[in-house]
Amino acid sequence: MANETSKQMARRSTDRRFVTRWFVGHGIDIGCGPDPLSKFADFLPLMKSLRPWDMPDGDAMVMAGVSDESYDFVHSSHCLEHLVNPIEAMKNWIRICRKGGHLVLTIPDEDLYEQGVWPSTFNSDHKWTFTIYKSASWSPRSINVLELLAAFRDTVEILKIEKLDASFHYGQPRYDQSLHTMSESGIEIVLRKRDEATAKPAASEQEAAELIAQAGQLLQQGRAEDAKTIASRAVEIAPQDTRAILALCDVYDALELFDEEIQLLEEKRSCFPAPDAVWLRQGFCHEHAGRTDAALHCFEQALALNPASALAHIYAGRQLMRKGEFSRGLREMIWMWHGKNPELGLTQQAGIFADESARSTLPGKPLLLVADSGLGDSIQFVRYARQLKAAGANVAVQVPPTLARLFQHADGVDLVSTPDSPPSGAWTTVPMHNLMCAFDTTLETIPAQTPYLRADEREAAQWRERLQDFRGLRVGLCWGGNPGFPRDRARSVPFALMARLLDQPGVTFFSLQKDADHQAPNLIDWTSELHDMAATAALVQNLDLVISVDSAVAHLAGALGREVWLLNRFDTCWRWLEERTDSPWYPNMTLFRQHAPKAWPEVMDRVSAALADLATSFERGR
């Protein structure tokens, strides 16, 4: 989400209550970030002072050191969704507001922002989704705003709750509309703290809330065992509280105690207002434990209870894709982008076509392929631009800036843009994931010809000259993915294990791990010079082999046609299928799979042996 406070003030300027009643006196701006309310002090003449509060100031959930009733107003723009315990945060934000003062809060609306997908693909740090009120949510981490505020009904008065959809374009393929200049995709809440608080939460409820907050903090610090003890106490105190149950589930997930989590959810099924949410969470557990069929069963049970659950459709599709059943799987995964519009036909959902007769409309058609997930996904699916171009379409792509230069060298791409600089003219928007279904892809028809990406010739030549003095096999290493990815702890390899490879004679190793602080003999680290993926591609194109975890670097090496060894976690991503040691997406890829969760040492032993053989063969072939 971008410049949210600026968007809000453009709208608030037409409502005098913000100027004459709500932003009056001394205030605090919680989670202000780079777009603080203080930028608009000239437009708020009754605002006497405003204290910024962001991460360096302390935990926004606790507000330690801020005295009770310190401020005339509390402002927070898109902070609550990042906090472990929103109820605890609200309690403290109300605490520091003076009686008769106001709280002005904005949060993302789950249907306008996340749009049916959890965990959030637009902001991986989001811990909760929010809706004003509905009987059931597709999100397993949904908070009904009215239910949240009901806990404080004796403390605050609700003055305003509004769904901020004035600039939202309904019916469009799924993308982060908050990136637009005026689109807010959120909910705004204005509260007044009552002059007299007449009631306090029950002692057990208060104690449970505090324990939930402590467990969340311990989990963030990596102290999962300690968090387990605290979260278990919370469930004992409040055995029917779904927040406590989910807090313990989060701990079990961190410890990979998936069977314990499944059993807990089964015991507490009646505590959840939406039964399909329990099946969803149990499905995630089975998926993470590598039990594809059991996970599929859970997602199908969730769909039987709630056929409109976009999340159940998506994850059912992933299990089917992992099993190689592309035809069924793709028609489930399409809910990623049109879960709110199931009445649309397949042709409309696919974004382009679903049969040969519809493909006749492609010649001359302007298509904008939009990045709809991570960097690796965009690299994987831009391969379809070549087929679209061959069918006569004009093809543009819209990707994050770090991919922009790289995709200028993608086969079939005519124009590259970024979300901040969309192309002019009328383009038919196509989310990149939808291209699989649009082409009715099967295992046999995956467009697997590589390379379909190339490094800039001048940059590649500079790296080639720089590397010519390094003899023997030249190998790039990437041992970690995006730390914001929910399962990153499962897919990343501890550096100490990767470092076992560095003693291999006849090999020079190059780090491809951005922002790493590890140093070791025989590991050359030039990543400070790799400012975008095009720069990384220029180096990778001059390497003999890339060894990488499941990350964008692995996709990049595969798309460039370089040999790549993928270190694949036990609960494999759908795209790598099951049990195979090769990939139908990248013919130059070899998969080294975990045979059990956390079993990286055994994987690295196999990689080390294979690397020794390759180095020997390389030396003999010189």
SEBA-235303 format. One line per 5 residues: number of its first residue (from 1); their letters; for each residue x, y negated, z of C-alpha. Coordinates in Angstrom, 2 decimals. Each point is the difference from the previous one (the first is absolute). Example, Ala and Ser with C-alpha at 12.3 -4.5 7.8 and 13.67 -1.06 7.14 Angstrom:
2
1 = AS = 12.30:4.50:7.80  1.37:-3.44:-0.66
% end
This chain:
622
1 = MANET = 0.00:0.00:0.00  1.44:-3.36:-0.97  -0.33:-3.52:1.51  -3.19:0.91:1.86  -0.10:-3.08:2.24
6 = SKQMA = 0.35:-2.26:-3.04  -2.94:1.75:-1.67  -2.04:-0.27:3.18  0.61:-3.72:0.39  -1.06:-0.66:-3.58
11 = RRSTD = -3.35:1.53:0.93  -0.17:-1.32:3.56  0.41:-3.57:-1.19  -3.67:0.04:-1.01  -1.17:1.04:3.50
16 = RRFVT = 0.30:-2.84:2.51  -0.20:2.36:2.96  3.62:1.04:-0.51  1.13:-3.63:0.19  -2.34:-1.38:2.66
21 = RWFVG = -0.61:2.97:2.33  2.19:3.04:-0.47  3.53:-1.29:-0.71  -0.05:-2.55:2.79  2.58:-0.58:2.74
26 = HGIDI = 3.00:2.23:0.65  0.13:3.27:-1.89  2.10:3.10:-0.67  0.45:1.62:-3.44  0.55:3.75:0.51
31 = GCGPD = 1.78:1.85:-2.79  0.48:-3.23:-1.95  2.81:1.27:-2.23  1.10:-2.19:-2.92  -3.45:-1.57:-0.47
36 = PLSKF = -0.83:-1.64:3.36  -3.04:-2.09:0.81  2.35:-2.85:0.94  0.52:-0.67:-3.71  -3.47:-1.55:0.04
41 = ADFLP = 0.41:-2.21:3.07  -0.80:-3.08:-2.09  -3.43:1.44:-0.74  -0.71:0.81:3.66  0.09:-3.37:1.79
46 = LMKSL = -1.38:1.37:3.31  2.67:2.67:0.27  2.51:-1.33:2.56  2.59:2.78:-0.19  0.43:3.49:-1.40
51 = RPWDM = 2.36:2.64:1.33  1.21:2.54:-2.59  0.17:3.60:1.22  1.61:2.65:-2.14  2.08:3.15:0.44
56 = PDGDA = 3.06:-1.69:1.61  -2.29:-1.44:2.69  -1.21:3.38:1.20  -2.70:2.61:-0.43  -3.18:-1.68:-1.24
61 = MVMAG = -2.02:2.75:1.65  1.27:-0.88:3.48  0.83:-3.73:-0.23  2.43:0.43:2.88  0.94:-3.27:1.68
66 = VSDES = -3.06:-1.88:-1.21  -2.11:-1.08:2.95  -3.73:0.50:0.25  -2.13:-2.74:-1.57  3.01:-1.82:-1.50
71 = YDFVH = -1.49:-1.13:-3.31  -3.08:-1.80:-1.28  -0.05:2.22:-3.08  1.61:3.19:-1.22  0.57:0.52:-3.73
76 = SSHCL = 1.13:3.28:-1.59  0.13:0.72:-3.71  0.48:3.66:-0.97  1.82:1.18:3.09  -2.54:2.25:1.76
81 = EHLVN = 0.21:2.75:-2.63  3.74:0.43:0.70  -0.41:0.62:3.74  -0.14:3.38:1.69  -2.96:-0.88:2.23
86 = PIEAM = -2.31:-2.75:-1.33  -2.21:0.14:3.12  2.98:-0.70:2.24  1.04:-2.83:-2.31  -3.49:-1.53:0.04
91 = KNWIR = -0.07:0.23:3.80  3.24:-1.98:0.25  -0.92:-2.53:-2.68  -3.22:-0.72:1.87  1.98:-0.12:3.24
96 = ICRKG = 2.28:-2.81:-1.18  -2.91:-2.05:-1.41  -1.57:-2.58:2.30  -3.64:0.24:0.99  -2.05:-1.75:-2.65
101 = GHLVL = 2.86:0.38:-2.47  -0.10:1.75:-3.36  1.63:2.96:-1.71  0.22:-0.10:-3.81  1.10:3.33:-1.45
106 = TIPDE = 0.29:1.53:-3.46  0.56:3.66:-0.82  -0.17:2.01:-3.26  -3.33:1.56:-0.94  0.61:3.69:-0.69
111 = DLYEQ = -2.18:0.10:-3.13  1.44:-3.21:-1.46  3.65:0.70:0.88  0.83:3.70:0.45  -2.92:0.90:-2.34
116 = GVWPS = -0.54:3.58:1.08  3.61:1.11:0.50  1.75:0.73:3.29  2.81:-0.32:0.90  0.01:-3.41:-1.66
121 = TFNSD = 1.96:-0.05:-3.25  0.10:-3.80:-0.01  1.49:-0.45:3.48  1.50:3.08:1.62  0.24:-1.75:3.39
126 = HKWTF = -3.79:-0.21:0.38  -1.08:2.17:2.91  -3.76:-0.61:-0.21  -2.70:-0.88:-2.51  -2.95:-2.25:0.84
131 = TIYKS = -3.62:-0.29:-1.03  -2.66:-2.33:1.35  -2.40:2.87:0.59  -1.03:3.24:-1.67  -1.10:3.38:1.24
136 = ASWSP = 3.01:1.89:-1.35  3.31:-0.92:-1.56  2.24:1.79:-2.48  2.99:-1.04:2.16  1.13:2.16:2.93
141 = RSINV = 1.34:-3.17:1.65  -3.01:-2.26:-0.50  -1.18:-2.57:2.56  -3.49:-1.45:-0.17  0.38:-3.67:0.89
146 = LELLA = -3.36:-0.18:1.77  0.86:3.01:2.13  3.41:-1.49:0.78  -1.53:-3.29:1.12  -2.68:1.79:2.01
151 = AFRDT = 2.71:0.94:2.48  0.42:-3.72:0.72  -3.65:-1.08:-0.10  0.16:-1.33:3.55  3.14:-1.97:-0.75
156 = VEILK = -0.52:-1.55:-3.44  -2.84:-1.29:-2.15  0.00:0.78:-3.71  -0.33:-3.17:-2.05  0.87:1.31:-3.47
161 = IEKLD = 0.75:3.27:-1.78  0.40:-0.16:-3.77  1.12:2.41:-2.68  2.35:-2.04:-2.20  -0.92:1.33:-3.42
166 = ASFHY = -0.77:-3.24:-1.84  2.98:0.49:-2.33  -0.04:3.79:-0.05  -0.65:1.66:-3.37  -2.20:3.02:0.58
171 = GQPRY = 0.08:2.82:-2.54  3.67:-0.49:-0.92  2.51:2.87:0.15  1.64:0.22:3.41  2.78:-2.51:0.59
176 = DQSLH = 1.04:-2.45:2.70  -2.22:-2.97:-0.80  1.39:-1.96:2.95  3.07:-0.69:-2.17  -2.13:-2.46:-1.97
181 = TMSES = 0.17:-3.66:0.94  -3.47:-0.23:1.59  -1.14:3.57:0.72  -0.06:0.74:3.75  -1.40:3.57:0.18
186 = GIEIV = -0.61:-0.45:3.70  -2.29:-0.64:2.95  -0.02:-3.25:1.98  -1.09:-0.09:3.64  -0.56:-3.05:2.19
191 = LRKRD = -0.59:0.54:3.72  -0.60:-2.31:2.95  1.25:1.06:3.40  -2.85:-0.19:2.47  0.28:-2.45:2.87
196 = EATAK = -0.63:2.80:2.49  0.97:3.64:-0.52  -2.68:2.15:1.60  1.41:3.48:-0.32  3.22:1.93:-0.31
201 = PAASE = 0.67:3.33:-1.69  -0.30:3.06:2.17  3.25:0.90:1.72  0.31:3.29:-1.89  -0.58:-1.72:-3.35
206 = QEAAE = 2.56:-2.66:0.82  2.57:2.55:1.15  -0.52:2.12:-3.12  0.44:-3.06:-2.25  3.27:-0.84:1.73
211 = LIAQA = 1.25:3.58:-0.36  -0.92:0.02:-3.71  2.02:-3.18:-0.47  2.97:1.46:1.87  -0.11:3.20:-2.06
216 = GQLLQ = -0.03:-2.01:-3.21  2.96:-2.07:1.08  1.99:3.09:0.98  -0.81:1.59:-3.33  1.27:-3.06:-1.86
221 = QGRAE = 3.22:0.23:2.02  0.46:3.62:-1.10  -0.76:1.38:3.48  -2.64:2.46:-1.15  0.32:2.41:2.94
226 = DAKTI = -0.54:-2.83:2.48  -2.91:-1.22:-2.12  -1.51:3.48:0.16  -0.06:-0.10:3.79  -1.63:-3.43:0.09
231 = ASRAV = -2.55:0.75:-2.76  -0.98:3.28:1.71  -0.70:-1.97:3.23  -2.20:-2.39:-2.06  -2.07:2.90:-1.33
236 = EIAPQ = -0.38:1.38:3.53  -1.31:-3.35:1.25  -2.25:-0.68:-3.00  -0.69:3.42:-1.57  -2.71:-1.32:-2.33
241 = DTRAI = 1.90:-3.08:-1.19  0.91:0.45:-3.68  2.78:-2.56:0.35  1.71:2.14:2.63  -0.56:3.15:-2.05
246 = LALCD = 1.50:-1.61:-3.10  2.93:-1.34:2.01  0.83:3.56:1.07  -0.52:1.18:-3.58  2.54:-2.57:-1.17
251 = VYDAL = 2.49:1.36:2.52  -0.61:3.58:-1.11  0.51:-1.12:-3.59  3.31:-1.66:0.87  1.14:3.19:1.74
256 = ELFDE = -1.35:2.11:-2.87  -2.19:1.93:2.46  -2.66:0.43:-2.62  -1.73:3.03:1.50  -0.36:-1.80:3.34
261 = EIQLL = -1.48:-2.98:-1.82  -2.47:2.21:-1.88  -1.09:1.65:3.25  -0.46:-3.37:1.72  -2.14:-1.28:-2.86
266 = EEKRS = -2.09:3.17:0.07  -0.62:-0.39:3.73  -0.89:-3.68:-0.35  -1.99:0.22:-3.23  -3.21:-1.20:1.70
271 = CFPAP = 1.73:-3.22:1.12  0.32:-1.28:-3.55  -3.05:-1.79:-1.48  1.02:1.09:-3.52  0.60:3.80:-0.01
276 = DAVWL = 1.71:-0.15:-3.39  2.80:-2.05:1.60  0.99:3.03:2.12  0.16:2.25:-3.06  2.13:-2.63:-1.74
281 = RQGFC = 2.50:-0.20:2.83  0.16:3.78:0.29  0.61:0.15:-3.74  2.96:-2.36:0.37  1.42:2.28:2.69
286 = HEHAG = -0.23:3.07:-2.22  1.53:-1.94:-2.90  2.96:-1.12:2.12  0.43:3.58:1.20  0.22:1.16:-3.62
291 = RTDAA = -3.33:1.87:0.06  -1.51:-1.14:-3.28  -3.05:2.27:-0.09  -0.95:-0.78:3.60  0.36:-3.73:-0.70
296 = LHCFE = -2.19:0.30:-3.09  -2.66:1.80:2.05  -0.06:-2.85:2.54  -0.33:-2.68:-2.66  -2.79:1.94:-1.68
301 = QALAL = -1.79:0.23:3.37  0.36:-3.77:0.37  -1.52:-0.47:-3.45  -2.91:2.27:0.88  -0.79:-2.38:2.87
306 = NPASA = 0.79:-3.19:-1.87  0.09:0.36:-3.80  0.94:-3.69:-0.34  3.22:0.35:2.03  2.67:-1.34:-2.33
311 = LAHIY = 2.75:1.23:2.31  -1.33:3.58:-0.02  -0.20:-0.03:-3.80  3.55:-1.35:-0.32  1.58:2.49:2.37
316 = AGRQL = -1.98:2.91:-1.41  1.39:-1.04:-3.37  3.54:0.00:1.34  -0.35:3.55:1.27  -1.35:1.14:-3.36
321 = MRKGE = 2.84:-1.78:-1.82  2.53:1.65:2.31  -1.50:3.35:-0.98  0.37:-0.91:-3.68  -3.77:-0.40:-0.55
326 = FSRGL = 0.32:-3.32:-1.82  -3.42:-0.01:-1.67  -1.92:0.07:3.29  2.61:-1.92:1.92  0.11:-3.03:-2.27
331 = REMIW = -3.75:-0.43:0.13  0.23:-0.18:3.78  3.02:-2.29:0.10  -1.80:-2.51:-2.22  -1.86:-1.00:3.15
336 = MWHGK = 3.17:-1.85:0.94  -1.21:-2.83:-2.16  -3.76:0.39:-0.42  -1.18:1.57:3.20  -2.47:-2.83:0.47
341 = NPELG = -1.46:0.45:-3.48  -0.76:3.73:-0.38  -2.80:-0.78:-2.41  2.54:-0.97:-2.65  0.61:2.56:-2.72
346 = LTQQA = 3.35:1.72:-0.37  0.97:-2.20:-2.94  -0.45:-3.15:2.07  1.69:1.51:3.02  3.00:1.10:-2.03
351 = GIFAD = 0.42:-3.55:-1.22  0.53:0.92:-3.65  -1.41:3.22:-1.40  -0.87:3.56:0.87  -0.40:1.62:-3.39
356 = ESARS = 1.29:-0.30:-3.56  -2.95:-2.06:-1.24  0.74:-2.74:2.52  3.68:-0.05:-0.93  -0.86:-1.45:-3.37
361 = TLPGK = -0.49:-3.37:1.72  3.66:-0.23:1.03  1.59:-1.55:-3.14  0.64:-3.66:0.79  -1.53:0.25:3.48
366 = PLLLV = 1.85:-2.09:2.63  0.59:2.18:3.08  1.50:-1.21:3.28  1.46:2.87:2.04  -0.09:-1.05:3.65
371 = ADSGL = 2.30:1.40:2.68  -2.41:1.51:2.52  2.31:1.73:2.47  3.72:0.28:0.80  3.00:-0.69:-2.21
376 = GDSIQ = 0.54:3.69:-0.70  -3.58:0.44:-1.21  0.39:-2.91:-2.41  3.22:1.47:-1.38  -1.69:3.38:-0.37
381 = FVRYA = -3.10:-1.24:-1.81  1.46:-2.66:-2.30  0.90:2.98:-2.24  -3.56:-0.16:-1.34  0.70:-3.39:-1.62
386 = RQLKA = 1.77:1.87:-2.78  -3.15:1.97:-0.84  -2.20:-3.09:0.18  2.33:-1.85:-2.33  0.04:2.93:-2.41
391 = AGANV = -3.82:-0.16:-0.05  0.16:-3.65:-1.06  -0.65:-1.82:3.28  1.75:-3.16:1.11  1.50:0.90:3.37
396 = AVQVP = 0.88:-2.32:2.86  0.95:1.00:3.55  -0.44:-1.89:3.26  2.47:1.14:2.64  1.86:-1.38:3.06
401 = PTLAR = 2.95:-2.26:-0.84  2.54:2.69:0.91  -1.26:2.10:-2.96  -0.53:-2.82:-2.50  3.42:0.00:-1.70
406 = LFQHA = 0.17:3.80:-0.05  -3.35:0.34:-1.75  1.10:-2.37:-2.74  1.94:3.04:-1.20  -2.91:2.46:0.30
411 = DGVDL = -1.11:1.83:-3.14  -3.31:-1.32:-1.29  -0.16:-3.15:2.15  -0.56:-3.27:-1.85  -0.25:-2.40:2.94
416 = VSTPD = 0.98:0.03:3.68  -1.65:-2.18:2.65  -0.17:-0.22:3.78  -3.04:-0.55:2.27  1.05:-3.63:0.48
421 = SPPSG = 0.22:-0.57:-3.77  -2.75:2.01:-1.72  -0.06:0.02:-3.81  -2.26:-2.46:-1.74  -2.87:1.16:-2.18
426 = AWTTV = -2.61:2.75:0.37  1.50:3.31:1.04  -1.70:3.24:0.99  1.40:0.85:3.43  1.05:3.61:0.50
431 = PMHNL = 1.39:1.24:3.34  3.05:2.13:-0.76  -1.26:3.06:1.87  -3.04:0.08:-2.29  2.19:0.74:-3.00
436 = MCAFD = 0.28:3.64:1.04  -3.77:0.41:-0.23  -0.34:-2.22:-3.05  2.25:2.37:-1.94  -1.66:3.04:1.63
441 = TTLET = 3.46:1.09:1.14  0.72:3.64:0.76  3.21:1.71:1.08  0.61:0.85:-3.66  -0.65:-3.51:-1.36
446 = IPAQT = 1.97:-2.16:2.43  2.03:-2.43:-2.17  3.33:1.16:1.40  2.41:-1.25:-2.65  2.83:-1.96:1.59
451 = PYLRA = 1.44:-2.53:0.00  -2.90:-2.41:-0.27  1.82:-2.65:2.04  3.43:-1.42:-0.78  2.39:-2.30:1.75
456 = DEREA = 0.98:-3.33:-1.49  2.87:0.78:-2.39  2.19:-2.85:1.20  -0.40:0.87:3.68  0.51:3.70:-0.67
461 = AQWRE = 3.20:-0.76:-1.89  1.32:-2.05:2.91  -0.60:2.90:2.39  1.51:2.47:-2.47  3.22:-2.02:-0.07
466 = RLQDF = 0.01:-0.33:3.77  -0.42:3.74:0.53  2.54:1.22:-2.52  2.75:0.26:2.60  -2.02:2.45:2.12
471 = RGLRV = 0.88:3.52:-1.09  -2.04:3.10:0.57  -3.73:0.27:0.54  -1.76:-3.29:0.80  -3.04:0.51:2.25
476 = GLCWG = -2.51:-2.49:1.37  -1.60:0.59:3.40  -3.32:-1.20:1.40  -1.02:1.44:3.36  -2.94:-2.18:1.05
481 = GNPGF = -3.23:-1.33:-1.46  -2.07:-3.06:0.83  -0.23:-0.02:3.83  -3.52:-1.42:-0.29  -1.23:3.19:-1.67
486 = PRDRA = -2.12:1.95:2.54  1.87:3.28:-0.56  3.46:-1.49:-0.44  1.31:1.71:3.12  -0.81:3.34:-1.64
491 = RSVPF = 1.54:-0.76:-3.39  3.18:-1.83:1.05  3.20:1.89:0.80  2.17:-1.06:2.97  3.19:-1.54:-1.33
496 = ALMAR = 2.13:2.37:2.06  -1.40:2.91:-2.01  0.49:-1.74:-3.34  3.56:-0.84:1.06  0.80:3.74:-0.04
501 = LLDQP = 0.32:-0.30:-3.77  2.68:-2.67:0.13  2.87:2.46:0.56  -0.62:1.72:-3.33  3.22:-0.19:-2.06
506 = GVTFF = -0.19:-1.22:-3.56  -2.99:-2.28:0.71  -0.29:-3.75:0.55  -3.18:-1.11:1.72  -1.87:-3.28:-0.48
511 = SLQKD = -2.67:-1.24:2.37  -3.37:-0.80:-1.55  -1.54:-0.64:3.44  -1.00:-3.65:0.28  0.35:-1.78:3.35
516 = ADHQA = 1.94:2.85:1.60  2.71:-0.68:2.55  1.74:3.36:-0.27  3.64:0.14:-0.99  1.99:3.13:-0.69
521 = PNLID = 3.14:1.03:-1.86  -0.59:0.84:-3.66  -3.32:-1.90:-0.03  0.21:-3.12:-2.13  -2.70:-2.51:0.84
526 = WTSEL = -0.70:-2.72:-2.57  -3.71:-0.23:0.79  0.31:-3.68:0.97  0.39:-0.64:-3.73  -3.17:1.93:-0.92
531 = HDMAA = -2.54:-2.80:0.17  -2.76:1.79:-1.90  -0.74:3.38:-1.57  1.52:-1.07:-3.32  3.33:-0.54:1.72
536 = TAALV = -0.32:3.39:1.71  -0.81:1.58:-3.36  3.19:-1.39:-1.53  2.06:1.77:2.68  -2.04:3.23:-0.06
541 = QNLDL = 0.31:0.25:-3.78  3.76:0.38:0.49  -0.20:2.75:2.64  0.16:3.72:-0.67  -2.52:0.96:2.69
546 = VISVD = -2.37:-1.61:2.48  -0.92:1.79:3.24  -3.02:-1.65:1.57  -2.93:0.47:2.31  -3.49:-0.54:-1.42
551 = SAVAH = 0.40:-3.70:-0.75  -0.04:-2.51:-2.84  3.70:0.76:-0.60  -0.86:3.62:-0.89  -2.66:-1.17:-2.47
556 = LAGAL = 2.43:-2.53:-1.48  2.69:2.61:-0.61  -2.58:2.34:-1.54  -1.43:-2.70:-2.27  3.52:-0.95:-1.16
561 = GREVW = 0.64:3.62:-0.97  2.75:0.47:2.58  0.39:3.25:1.89  -1.68:-0.33:3.39  -0.30:2.31:2.98
566 = LLNRF = -3.07:-0.72:2.11  0.14:0.76:3.72  -3.63:0.93:0.49  -1.78:0.06:3.35  -2.07:3.01:1.10
571 = DTCWR = -3.38:-1.79:-0.41  0.83:-0.80:-3.59  -1.63:-2.80:-1.95  -2.62:1.18:-2.50  2.19:-0.93:-2.97
576 = WLEER = 2.63:2.60:0.86  -2.57:2.83:0.19  0.67:3.09:2.12  2.98:2.37:0.09  1.54:-1.21:-3.28
581 = TDSPW = 3.66:-0.96:-0.20  -0.53:-2.04:-3.17  -2.30:-2.90:-0.84  -2.37:-0.23:-2.96  0.31:-3.79:0.24
586 = YPNMT = 3.80:-0.16:-0.28  1.76:2.84:-1.88  3.33:-1.22:1.39  -1.08:0.47:3.65  0.74:2.87:2.40
591 = LFRQH = -1.96:0.32:3.25  1.62:1.12:3.24  -2.98:0.70:2.24  -0.24:0.27:3.75  -1.22:3.47:1.01
596 = APKAW = -1.29:-1.35:3.33  -0.63:-3.46:1.52  3.16:-1.83:1.07  2.18:2.70:-1.61  2.40:-2.43:-1.67
601 = PEVMD = 3.22:1.75:1.15  -0.84:3.10:-2.05  -0.91:-2.17:-3.01  3.30:-1.87:0.21  1.90:3.31:0.18
606 = RVSAA = -1.56:1.03:-3.32  0.68:-3.40:-1.53  3.62:0.11:1.16  0.54:3.43:-1.58  -1.63:-1.09:-3.27
611 = LADLA = 2.09:-3.17:-0.04  3.20:1.99:0.49  -0.90:2.17:-3.00  -0.83:-3.06:-2.11  3.25:-1.75:0.93
616 = TSFER = 1.99:3.11:-0.93  -1.80:0.31:-3.34  0.55:-3.69:-0.66  3.72:0.30:0.65  0.30:3.04:-2.28
621 = GR = -1.85:-1.79:-2.76  2.34:-2.97:-0.09
% end
